[in-house]
Protein backbone atom coordinates (compact mmCIF):
# COMPACT_ATOMS: atom_id res chain seq x y z
CA UNK A 1 0.00 0.00 0.00
CA UNK A 2 1.40 3.32 -1.07
CA UNK A 3 1.24 6.29 1.35
CA UNK A 4 -0.08 9.64 0.01
CA UNK A 5 0.72 12.82 1.83
CA UNK A 6 -2.14 15.23 2.66
CA UNK A 7 -0.45 17.79 0.38
CA UNK A 8 -0.73 15.52 -2.68
CA UNK A 9 -4.39 14.79 -1.89
CA UNK A 10 -5.01 18.54 -1.73
CA UNK A 11 -3.29 18.97 -5.10
CA UNK A 12 -5.51 16.34 -6.73
CA UNK A 13 -8.61 17.93 -5.20
CA UNK A 14 -7.53 21.40 -6.35
CA UNK A 15 -6.91 20.22 -9.93
CA UNK A 16 -10.27 18.40 -10.01
CA UNK A 17 -12.14 21.52 -8.86
CA UNK A 18 -10.27 23.71 -11.36
CA UNK A 19 -11.19 21.37 -14.24
CA UNK A 20 -14.84 21.26 -13.14
CA UNK A 21 -14.98 25.09 -13.02
CA UNK A 22 -13.34 25.33 -16.43
CA UNK A 23 -15.93 23.05 -18.05
CA UNK A 24 -18.85 24.78 -16.35
CA UNK A 25 -17.60 28.17 -17.58
CA UNK A 26 -17.59 26.87 -21.16
CA UNK A 27 -21.36 26.32 -20.97
CA UNK A 28 -22.12 29.80 -19.62
CA UNK A 29 -24.04 32.11 -21.99
CA UNK A 30 -21.94 34.79 -23.62
CA UNK A 31 -23.09 38.35 -23.00
CA UNK A 32 -22.34 40.42 -26.07
CA UNK A 33 -22.45 43.80 -24.36
CA UNK A 34 -22.43 44.31 -20.61
CA UNK A 35 -24.85 46.95 -19.39
CA UNK A 36 -23.18 49.64 -17.29
CA UNK A 37 -23.33 48.78 -13.59
CA UNK A 38 -24.98 45.38 -14.26
CA UNK A 39 -24.09 44.35 -10.69
CA UNK A 40 -25.93 47.32 -9.18
CA UNK A 41 -28.85 47.01 -6.76
CA UNK A 42 -31.59 47.69 -9.33
CA UNK A 43 -32.79 44.74 -11.40
CA UNK A 44 -32.61 45.09 -15.17
CA UNK A 45 -35.47 42.64 -15.63
CA UNK A 46 -38.62 42.39 -13.52
CA UNK A 47 -40.53 39.20 -14.27
CA UNK A 48 -44.07 38.46 -13.10
CA UNK A 49 -43.99 35.52 -10.64
CA UNK A 50 -46.59 33.63 -12.70
CA UNK A 51 -44.20 33.56 -15.70
CA UNK A 52 -41.08 32.44 -13.84
CA UNK A 53 -39.92 29.05 -15.01
CA UNK A 54 -42.00 29.38 -18.18
CA UNK A 55 -40.55 32.52 -19.78
CA UNK A 56 -36.83 33.17 -19.44
CA UNK A 57 -34.74 36.19 -20.41
CA UNK A 58 -31.75 34.52 -22.09
CA UNK A 59 -29.65 37.58 -22.84
CA UNK A 60 -29.79 41.37 -22.83
CA UNK A 61 -27.63 43.48 -25.14
CA UNK A 62 -27.31 47.20 -25.46
CA UNK A 63 -25.77 49.57 -27.97
CA UNK A 64 -26.05 53.14 -29.20
CA UNK A 65 -27.93 54.16 -32.33
CA UNK A 66 -28.06 57.51 -34.09
CA UNK A 67 -24.92 58.45 -32.19
CA UNK A 68 -26.46 58.97 -28.75
CA UNK A 69 -29.64 56.91 -28.19
CA UNK A 70 -29.54 53.77 -26.07
CA UNK A 71 -30.91 50.67 -27.81
CA UNK A 72 -31.73 47.50 -25.85
CA UNK A 73 -32.46 44.01 -27.16
CA UNK A 74 -33.60 41.14 -24.93
CA UNK A 75 -33.84 37.51 -26.03
CA UNK A 76 -36.91 35.88 -24.48
CA UNK A 77 -37.48 32.13 -24.50
CA UNK A 78 -40.62 30.14 -23.70
CA UNK A 79 -39.34 27.04 -21.91
CA UNK A 80 -42.74 25.33 -21.88
CA UNK A 81 -44.50 23.51 -24.72
CA UNK A 82 -47.54 25.80 -24.62
CA UNK A 83 -48.08 29.20 -26.23
CA UNK A 84 -47.83 32.11 -23.78
CA UNK A 85 -48.99 35.70 -24.08
CA UNK A 86 -47.33 38.41 -22.05
CA UNK A 87 -47.08 42.18 -21.77
CA UNK A 88 -43.78 44.02 -21.59
CA UNK A 89 -42.49 47.55 -21.21
CA UNK A 90 -39.10 49.22 -21.07
CA UNK A 91 -38.54 51.92 -18.46
CA UNK A 92 -35.73 54.41 -19.04
CA UNK A 93 -33.50 56.06 -16.42
CA UNK A 94 -31.08 58.98 -16.56
CA UNK A 95 -27.46 58.72 -15.40
CA UNK A 96 -28.51 59.44 -11.80
CA UNK A 97 -31.01 56.54 -11.80
CA UNK A 98 -34.08 58.79 -12.02
CA UNK A 99 -37.00 57.40 -14.04
CA UNK A 100 -37.68 59.32 -17.24
CA UNK A 101 -41.46 59.76 -17.35
CA UNK A 102 -41.86 61.49 -20.67
CA UNK A 103 -43.11 59.92 -22.82
CA UNK A 104 -45.13 57.61 -20.54
CA UNK A 105 -44.23 53.90 -20.36
CA UNK A 106 -46.00 51.97 -23.13
CA UNK A 107 -46.99 48.33 -22.54
CA UNK A 108 -46.93 45.99 -25.55
CA UNK A 109 -48.37 42.49 -25.91
CA UNK A 110 -46.47 39.58 -27.45
CA UNK A 111 -47.23 35.94 -28.01
CA UNK A 112 -44.52 33.31 -27.86
CA UNK A 113 -45.01 29.72 -28.97
CA UNK A 114 -43.77 26.76 -26.93
CA UNK A 115 -39.98 26.34 -26.97
CA UNK A 116 -39.65 29.47 -29.13
CA UNK A 117 -37.26 32.40 -28.68
CA UNK A 118 -38.05 35.97 -29.70
CA UNK A 119 -36.28 39.32 -29.39
CA UNK A 120 -37.71 42.41 -27.75
CA UNK A 121 -36.05 45.62 -28.94
CA UNK A 122 -36.50 49.21 -27.81
CA UNK A 123 -34.76 52.55 -28.32
CA UNK A 124 -34.58 55.14 -25.56
CA UNK A 125 -36.87 58.14 -26.03
CA UNK A 126 -34.03 60.67 -25.74
CA UNK A 127 -30.24 60.94 -25.22
CA UNK A 128 -30.78 61.55 -21.49
CA UNK A 129 -31.64 57.83 -21.02
CA UNK A 130 -28.51 55.98 -19.91
CA UNK A 131 -30.07 52.91 -18.30
CA UNK A 132 -33.20 50.75 -18.49
CA UNK A 133 -35.47 48.17 -16.88
CA UNK A 134 -37.50 45.55 -18.77
CA UNK A 135 -40.81 44.66 -17.09
CA UNK A 136 -42.61 41.47 -18.13
CA UNK A 137 -46.04 40.33 -16.89
CA UNK A 138 -48.62 37.74 -17.88
CA UNK A 139 -51.46 39.01 -20.07
CA UNK A 140 -54.69 39.07 -18.10
CA UNK A 141 -57.53 37.49 -20.03
CA UNK A 142 -60.90 39.23 -19.89
CA UNK A 143 -64.11 37.22 -19.90
C-alpha positions in Angstrom: 0.0 0.0 0.0 1.4 3.3 -1.1 1.2 6.3 1.3 -0.1 9.6 0.0 0.7 12.8 1.8 -2.1 15.2 2.7 -0.4 17.8 0.4 -0.7 15.5 -2.7 -4.4 14.8 -1.9 -5.0 18.5 -1.7 -3.3 19.0 -5.1 -5.5 16.3 -6.7 -8.6 17.9 -5.2 -7.5 21.4 -6.4 -6.9 20.2 -9.9 -10.3 18.4 -10.0 -12.1 21.5 -8.9 -10.3 23.7 -11.4 -11.2 21.4 -14.2 -14.8 21.3 -13.1 -15.0 25.1 -13.0 -13.3 25.3 -16.4 -15.9 23.1 -18.1 -18.9 24.8 -16.3 -17.6 28.2 -17.6 -17.6 26.9 -21.2 -21.4 26.3 -21.0 -22.1 29.8 -19.6 -24.0 32.1 -22.0 -21.9 34.8 -23.6 -23.1 38.4 -23.0 -22.3 40.4 -26.1 -22.4 43.8 -24.4 -22.4 44.3 -20.6 -24.9 46.9 -19.4 -23.2 49.6 -17.3 -23.3 48.8 -13.6 -25.0 45.4 -14.3 -24.1 44.3 -10.7 -25.9 47.3 -9.2 -28.8 47.0 -6.8 -31.6 47.7 -9.3 -32.8 44.7 -11.4 -32.6 45.1 -15.2 -35.5 42.6 -15.6 -38.6 42.4 -13.5 -40.5 39.2 -14.3 -44.1 38.5 -13.1 -44.0 35.5 -10.6 -46.6 33.6 -12.7 -44.2 33.6 -15.7 -41.1 32.4 -13.8 -39.9 29.0 -15.0 -42.0 29.4 -18.2 -40.6 32.5 -19.8 -36.8 33.2 -19.4 -34.7 36.2 -20.4 -31.7 34.5 -22.1 -29.6 37.6 -22.8 -29.8 41.4 -22.8 -27.6 43.5 -25.1 -27.3 47.2 -25.5 -25.8 49.6 -28.0 -26.0 53.1 -29.2 -27.9 54.2 -32.3 -28.1 57.5 -34.1 -24.9 58.4 -32.2 -26.5 59.0 -28.8 -29.6 56.9 -28.2 -29.5 53.8 -26.1 -30.9 50.7 -27.8 -31.7 47.5 -25.8 -32.5 44.0 -27.2 -33.6 41.1 -24.9 -33.8 37.5 -26.0 -36.9 35.9 -24.5 -37.5 32.1 -24.5 -40.6 30.1 -23.7 -39.3 27.0 -21.9 -42.7 25.3 -21.9 -44.5 23.5 -24.7 -47.5 25.8 -24.6 -48.1 29.2 -26.2 -47.8 32.1 -23.8 -49.0 35.7 -24.1 -47.3 38.4 -22.1 -47.1 42.2 -21.8 -43.8 44.0 -21.6 -42.5 47.5 -21.2 -39.1 49.2 -21.1 -38.5 51.9 -18.5 -35.7 54.4 -19.0 -33.5 56.1 -16.4 -31.1 59.0 -16.6 -27.5 58.7 -15.4 -28.5 59.4 -11.8 -31.0 56.5 -11.8 -34.1 58.8 -12.0 -37.0 57.4 -14.0 -37.7 59.3 -17.2 -41.5 59.8 -17.3 -41.9 61.5 -20.7 -43.1 59.9 -22.8 -45.1 57.6 -20.5 -44.2 53.9 -20.4 -46.0 52.0 -23.1 -47.0 48.3 -22.5 -46.9 46.0 -25.5 -48.4 42.5 -25.9 -46.5 39.6 -27.5 -47.2 35.9 -28.0 -44.5 33.3 -27.9 -45.0 29.7 -29.0 -43.8 26.8 -26.9 -40.0 26.3 -27.0 -39.7 29.5 -29.1 -37.3 32.4 -28.7 -38.0 36.0 -29.7 -36.3 39.3 -29.4 -37.7 42.4 -27.8 -36.1 45.6 -28.9 -36.5 49.2 -27.8 -34.8 52.5 -28.3 -34.6 55.1 -25.6 -36.9 58.1 -26.0 -34.0 60.7 -25.7 -30.2 60.9 -25.2 -30.8 61.6 -21.5 -31.6 57.8 -21.0 -28.5 56.0 -19.9 -30.1 52.9 -18.3 -33.2 50.8 -18.5 -35.5 48.2 -16.9 -37.5 45.6 -18.8 -40.8 44.7 -17.1 -42.6 41.5 -18.1 -46.0 40.3 -16.9 -48.6 37.7 -17.9 -51.5 39.0 -20.1 -54.7 39.1 -18.1 -57.5 37.5 -20.0 -60.9 39.2 -19.9 -64.1 37.2 -19.9 
